[in-house]
Amino acid sequence: MSAILLSCEGVVHLVAPDTVYLNGQIYCVVPRYRYVEAVAVKEGKFVAVGSNDEIKSLISQTTEVVDLNGKTVLPGLHDMHIHAYLGSYSTLNECHLPRESHMTVTDILECVRQYAKNNPSKPWIVGVDWQPEIMPYINKSQLDGIDSSRPIILYDFSHHNAWVNSKALEIAGIDAHTFDPEGGHIHRDESGEPTGVLIELPAIQLVAKHFPKGGEQEHFEAVKWIVNQLNSHGITGIKEPMTDREILKTYKRLDDENGLHLRVVTNLMYKVPLEISMEEQYALIEDRKKYASSHIFTDFAKMFIDGVPAFKTAAFMQPYLGDEDANDNILVDAEQLKKDLAYLDSMGITVKMHAVGDAAIRVGLDAIEAARAVNGFSGLKHEIAHTTFIHPEDIHRFCALDAVAEFSPMMWFPSDFHTQDKVVIGPERADGKYPIRSVVDTGALAVYGTDWPVVPSFNPWPSLEAMVTRQNPYIVYPGTVNASEALDVVQAIELFTINGARSMYLDNITGSIQVGKSADMIVLDRNPLSIPPTDIRNTKVLCTILEGKTVYEIATNLPTT
């Protein structure tokens, strides 16, 4: 039989659903707390949401019927800060160092030595993940001992600093007479010779611009891999926080071949001190529309305001421990940033700004305020990435300015990250990080982002647990961090679903299970809303559906008729 439904315009239509899903615990997200038993999907959209009896009445002879067998269903999840393109290529093609803080320089060198031995044909040895504790003990000579004929570059865990060998310095033309680039630092010994440690992106790029980036097909295969991996964890939307032309081309190719089972916001680099010239960054802003599609959204940009606390490159209002004065770590001219933001805002481009320290966050908010003063409210929700240490006087400004606060749970719970912060700024300030509940309570829009591969995993479920418990979900470190800022699980799920969609300007399309929206949903092996919070990390995705099509499913299929 066919079903009689009313469209939002009030016109009567006869609709035979393509698929119905029955007998579920379907949490709609909007409105808050609403559960239903069943949904009907037609041409990739929800056409009915309700009880089993209501949805059964819509079934026709051509309708596929899926029995959820009591399983929990949520909307697809969103990761609003993941370097999916670069992280996937690195995972599949580069050396990964031991991440644990107790790993010694000797342990790390042995890892690199084995990688070099097993990959004799690679022209460069590229690795990632060393921790700041080893910085006083590393030198180019140690890497020279592994291979002096090939350049070696090893990024730290944050990707803001690097350790290189003499060959890499030689290729880059870095010697005792080389000046520090603006915003970066070449570490030197007492005689003025570079030690092989490069601090912050401008210094790293002196070397990084010389190494080959891999072939087009290698990157394409890496992106196909990461899309499948993200779908397997229930992720159906992401923001790529640092996008260049090659990244756009790769996503566009995958989309043209019907393999991009994600919605991707691409934050185009703007005045970012990388090997990509400023002229090319400006040109890509102008060319951005040619890469856009129904799955790729290019009206977004990325800028940096400061660095990271562990290396004392984040910008704070109060000094680091052991320093008399606050460090001037703002990477941009604050007045120029105001002009840049107003310019991009006038072009319809939403800006994500990396800001970790309270001084940097204030500079970012000041820029948003200045753009509002020049342009009025454009409707754009500019975003502070990480939002780690917010000065109490600035918490209310996110709501007042309609700015987005992005939070990275993997960086706040008890961990190496937190230990490093306590060392450089002291326990009291470190323990006050990520005041997420205070921001949410003002009515501001908060979203979730991993910053993978800076963190070891893009699995969203441990992060969701950490938002609720403020504990380490891997039970490696005891205790909590700023426990009064914990969210309840309903609020946390909103950050991962509808809030992410709002920050992408797609909340009329996705982020909740509602009639008229895209049929984006995930089937789970447990209900995160009803289990003990410390079990949320164990959640497994059984099936991921995007636009009504199953894009990931484990071997045990849901029964259909």
Long-range contacts (C-beta under 8 A, 24 or more apart in sequence): 1-57, 1-59, 1-60, 2-60, 3-40, 3-48, 3-57, 3-58, 3-60, 5-47, 5-48, 5-58, 8-516, 15-42, 15-47, 15-58, 16-42, 16-58, 16-60, 16-62, 16-63, 17-41, 17-42, 17-47, 17-48, 17-58, 17-59, 17-60, 17-63, 18-42, 18-43, 18-62, 18-63, 18-64, 18-548, 19-63, 19-64, 19-65, 19-66, 19-548, 20-55, 20-56, 20-58, 20-59, 20-63, 20-64, 20-65, 20-66, 21-55, 21-66, 21-68, 21-73, 22-52, 22-55, 22-56, 22-65, 22-66, 22-67, 22-68, 23-52, 23-67, 23-68, 23-69, 23-70, 24-68, 24-70, 24-71, 24-72, 24-73, 24-523, 25-68, 25-70, 25-71, 25-72, 25-73, 25-527, 26-68, 26-72, 26-73, 26-513, 26-521, 27-72, 27-73, 27-74, 27-493, 27-513, 27-527, 27-529, 28-75, 28-512, 28-513, 28-514, 29-74, 29-75, 29-493, 29-494, 29-497, 29-498, 29-511, 29-512, 29-513, 30-498, 30-511, 30-512, 30-514, 32-490, 32-494, 33-490, 36-513, 39-73, 39-513, 39-519, 39-521, 41-519, 41-548, 42-548, 43-548, 44-518, 44-519, 44-547, 44-548, 44-549, 45-516, 45-517, 45-518, 45-519, 45-548, 46-513, 46-514, 46-515, 46-516, 46-517, 46-518, 46-519, 47-515, 48-515, 49-513, 49-514, 49-515, 64-560, 64-561, 65-560, 65-561, 66-558, 66-559, 66-560, 67-558, 67-559, 67-560, 67-561, 68-523, 68-558, 69-558, 69-559, 71-523, 71-524, 71-525, 71-542, 71-558, 72-523, 72-524, 72-526, 72-527, 72-528, 72-529, 73-513, 73-521, 73-522, 73-523, 73-524, 74-234, 74-493, 74-497, 74-521, 74-522, 74-524, 74-528, 75-497, 75-498, 75-510, 75-511, 75-512, 75-513, 75-520, 75-521, 75-522, 76-234, 76-235, 76-236, 76-237, 76-497, 76-510, 76-520, 76-521, 76-522, 76-544, 76-545, 76-546, 77-233, 77-234, 77-235, 77-236, 77-237, 77-460, 77-496, 77-497, 77-500, 77-522, 78-235, 78-236, 78-237, 78-238, 78-447, 78-448, 78-496, 78-497, 78-499, 78-500, 78-501, 78-504, 78-511, 79-230, 79-235, 79-237, 79-238, 79-239, 79-448, 79-449, 79-450, 79-452, 79-458, 79-460, 79-500, 80-238, 80-239, 80-265, 80-383, 80-406, 80-447, 80-448, 80-449, 80-500, 80-503, 80-504, 81-239, 81-241, 81-352, 81-385, 81-386, 81-406, 81-408, 81-449, 81-450, 81-451, 82-230, 82-238, 82-239, 82-240, 82-241, 82-449, 82-450, 82-451, 82-452, 82-458, 83-240, 83-241, 83-242, 83-451, 83-452, 83-453, 83-454, 84-223, 84-226, 84-227, 84-230, 84-238, 84-240, 84-452, 84-458, 85-219, 85-222, 85-223, 85-226, 85-240, 85-243, 85-247, 85-250, 85-251, 86-242, 86-453, 87-226, 87-452, 87-453, 87-458, 88-222, 88-223, 88-225, 88-226, 88-229, 89-214, 89-218, 89-219, 89-222, 90-126, 90-128, 90-453, 91-222, 91-453, 92-218, 92-221, 92-222, 92-225, 93-214, 93-218, 93-222, 94-126, 94-127, 94-128, 95-125, 95-126, 95-127, 95-128, 95-154, 96-127, 96-128, 96-129, 97-127, 97-128, 97-129, 97-130, 97-154, 98-129, 99-129, 99-131, 99-157, 99-416, 99-456, 100-416, 101-131, 101-133, 101-416, 101-419, 103-131, 104-134, 105-134, 105-137, 105-138, 105-142, 108-134, 108-154, 109-142, 109-143, 109-145, 109-146, 112-143, 112-146, 112-152, 112-154, 113-146, 116-146, 116-147, 116-150, 116-152, 122-150, 123-150, 123-151, 123-211, 123-212, 124-150, 124-151, 124-152, 124-153, 124-211, 124-212, 125-150, 125-151, 125-152, 125-153, 126-152, 126-153, 126-154, 126-155, 126-211, 127-152, 127-153, 127-154, 127-155, 128-154, 128-155, 128-156, 128-157, 128-159, 128-453, 129-155, 129-156, 129-157, 130-154, 130-155, 130-156, 130-157, 130-163, 131-156, 131-157, 131-416, 131-420, 132-156, 132-157, 132-161, 132-310, 132-311, 132-420, 133-420, 135-161, 135-197, 135-311, 138-163, 138-195, 138-196, 138-197, 139-195, 139-196, 139-197, 140-164, 140-165, 140-166, 140-169, 140-194, 140-195, 140-196, 141-166, 141-196, 143-196, 151-207, 151-210, 151-211, 153-204, 153-207, 153-208, 153-211, 155-204, 156-311, 157-416, 157-454, 158-307, 158-308, 158-310, 158-311, 158-454, 159-454, 160-199, 160-200, 160-201, 160-204, 160-307, 160-308, 160-311, 160-313, 161-197, 161-198, 161-199, 161-200, 161-204, 161-311, 162-197, 162-198, 162-203, 162-204, 162-207, 162-208, 163-196, 163-197, 163-198, 164-196, 164-198, 164-207, 165-196, 166-196, 168-196, 168-207, 168-210, 169-194, 169-196, 169-207, 171-207, 171-210, 172-206, 172-207, 172-210, 173-206, 174-206, 174-207, 178-206, 181-205, 181-206, 181-273, 182-273, 183-273, 183-331, 184-273, 199-311, 199-313, 200-307, 200-311, 200-313, 200-331, 201-272, 201-273, 201-274, 201-304, 202-273, 205-273, 205-274, 205-275, 208-274, 208-275, 209-274, 209-275, 213-246, 216-246, 216-250, 219-246, 219-250, 220-250, 220-253, 220-254, 223-250, 223-251, 223-254, 224-254, 224-259, 227-254, 227-259, 227-260, 227-261, 227-262, 228-261, 228-552, 229-458, 230-262, 230-458, 231-261, 231-262, 231-544, 231-546, 231-551, 231-552, 232-541, 232-544, 232-552, 233-458, 233-459, 233-460, 233-461, 233-541, 234-460, 234-522, 234-524, 234-541, 234-544, 235-262, 235-458, 235-460, 235-544, 236-261, 236-262, 236-263, 236-510, 236-520, 236-522, 236-544, 236-546, 237-262, 237-263, 237-264, 237-265, 237-500, 237-501, 237-504, 237-506, 237-510, 238-262, 238-263, 238-264, 238-265, 239-264, 239-265, 239-266, 239-267, 239-300, 239-352, 239-449, 239-503, 239-504, 240-264, 240-265, 240-266, 240-267, 241-267, 241-302, 241-352, 241-385, 241-449, 241-451, 242-267, 242-269, 242-272, 242-302, 243-267, 243-268, 243-269, 243-302, 244-268, 244-269, 244-276, 244-280, 244-284, 245-280, 245-284, 245-287, 248-284, 248-288, 248-291, 248-296, 248-298, 249-291, 251-291, 251-296, 252-291, 252-293, 252-296, 255-293, 255-295, 255-296, 260-295, 260-296, 261-544, 261-546, 261-551, 261-552, 262-295, 262-546, 263-295, 263-296, 263-297, 263-504, 263-506, 263-510, 264-295, 264-296, 264-297, 265-297, 265-300, 265-504, 266-291, 266-296, 266-297, 266-298, 266-300, 267-300, 267-301, 267-302, 267-352, 268-298, 268-300, 268-301, 268-302, 269-301, 269-302, 270-301, 270-302, 270-303, 270-340, 270-344, 270-351, 271-303, 271-332, 271-340, 272-302, 272-303, 272-304, 273-304, 273-331, 285-344, 285-347, 285-349, 297-504, 297-505, 297-506, 299-348, 299-349, 299-350, 300-349, 300-350, 300-351, 300-352, 301-344, 301-349, 301-350, 301-351, 301-352, 302-351, 302-352, 302-353, 302-354, 302-385, 303-332, 303-337, 303-340, 303-351, 303-352, 303-353, 303-354, 304-331, 304-332, 304-353, 304-354, 305-330, 305-331, 305-332, 305-337, 305-353, 305-354, 305-355, 305-360, 305-361, 305-363, 305-364, 306-330, 306-331, 306-354, 306-355, 306-356, 306-357, 306-359, 306-360, 307-331, 307-356, 308-356, 309-356, 309-357, 309-388, 309-389, 309-420, 309-421, 309-424, 309-425, 310-417, 310-420, 310-421, 310-424, 312-424, 314-356, 314-357, 314-360, 314-388, 314-389, 315-355, 315-356, 315-357, 315-359, 315-360, 315-363, 316-357, 316-358, 316-359, 316-389, 316-425, 317-357, 317-358, 317-359, 317-362, 317-391, 318-425, 318-429, 320-424, 320-425, 321-423, 321-424, 321-425, 321-426, 326-359, 329-357, 329-359, 329-360, 330-359, 330-360, 330-363, 332-363, 334-363, 334-366, 334-367, 337-363, 337-364, 337-367, 338-366, 338-367, 338-370, 338-371, 339-370, 340-367, 341-367, 341-368, 341-370, 341-371, 341-382, 342-370, 342-371, 342-374, 342-375, 345-371, 345-374, 345-375, 345-378, 345-380, 345-382, 346-374, 346-375, 346-378, 348-378, 348-380, 349-380, 350-380, 350-381, 350-382, 350-383, 350-505, 351-382, 351-383, 352-382, 352-383, 352-384, 352-385, 352-406, 353-382, 353-383, 353-384, 353-385, 354-385, 354-386, 355-384, 355-385, 355-386, 355-387, 356-386, 356-388, 356-389, 357-388, 357-389, 358-389, 358-390, 358-391, 358-394, 361-387, 361-389, 361-390, 361-391, 361-394, 362-391, 362-394, 365-394, 365-397, 365-398, 365-401, 365-403, 368-401, 368-403, 369-397, 369-401, 372-401, 377-402, 381-445, 381-502, 381-503, 381-505, 383-447, 383-503, 385-449, 386-411, 386-451, 387-434, 387-439, 388-412, 388-433, 388-434, 389-429, 389-432, 389-433, 390-435, 390-439, 395-435, 395-438, 395-439, 395-442, 396-442, 398-439, 398-442, 398-444, 398-445, 398-446, 399-439, 399-442, 399-443, 399-444, 402-445, 403-444, 403-445, 404-444, 404-445, 404-446, 404-447, 404-503, 405-436, 405-439, 405-444, 405-445, 405-446, 405-447, 406-446, 406-447, 406-448, 406-449, 407-434, 407-436, 407-446, 407-447, 407-448, 407-449, 407-467, 407-495, 408-448, 408-449, 408-450, 408-451, 408-455, 408-463, 409-434, 409-448, 409-462, 409-463, 409-464, 409-466, 409-467, 410-450, 410-451, 410-455, 410-456, 410-457, 410-462, 410-463, 410-466, 411-451, 411-454, 411-455, 412-466, 412-470, 412-481, 412-482, 413-466, 413-470, 413-471, 413-472, 413-473, 413-477, 413-480, 413-481, 414-471, 414-472, 414-477, 414-478, 414-479, 414-480, 414-481, 415-472, 415-476, 415-477, 418-477, 418-481, 431-481, 431-482, 432-482, 433-481, 433-482, 434-481, 434-482, 434-485, 435-482, 435-485, 436-467, 436-485, 436-487, 437-484, 437-485, 437-486, 437-487, 438-485, 440-487, 440-491, 445-499, 445-502, 445-503, 446-495, 446-499, 447-495, 447-499, 447-500, 447-503, 448-495, 448-496, 448-499, 448-500, 460-496, 461-528, 461-536, 461-537, 461-538, 461-539, 462-536, 462-537, 464-489, 464-492, 464-493, 464-496, 464-528, 464-536, 465-533, 465-534, 465-536, 465-537, 467-492, 467-495, 468-492, 468-533, 468-536, 469-533, 469-534, 471-534, 473-534, 473-536, 473-537, 474-537, 489-528, 489-529, 489-533, 489-536, 490-529, 493-528, 493-529, 518-546, 518-547, 518-548, 519-545, 519-546, 519-547, 519-548, 520-545, 520-546, 520-547, 521-545, 523-558
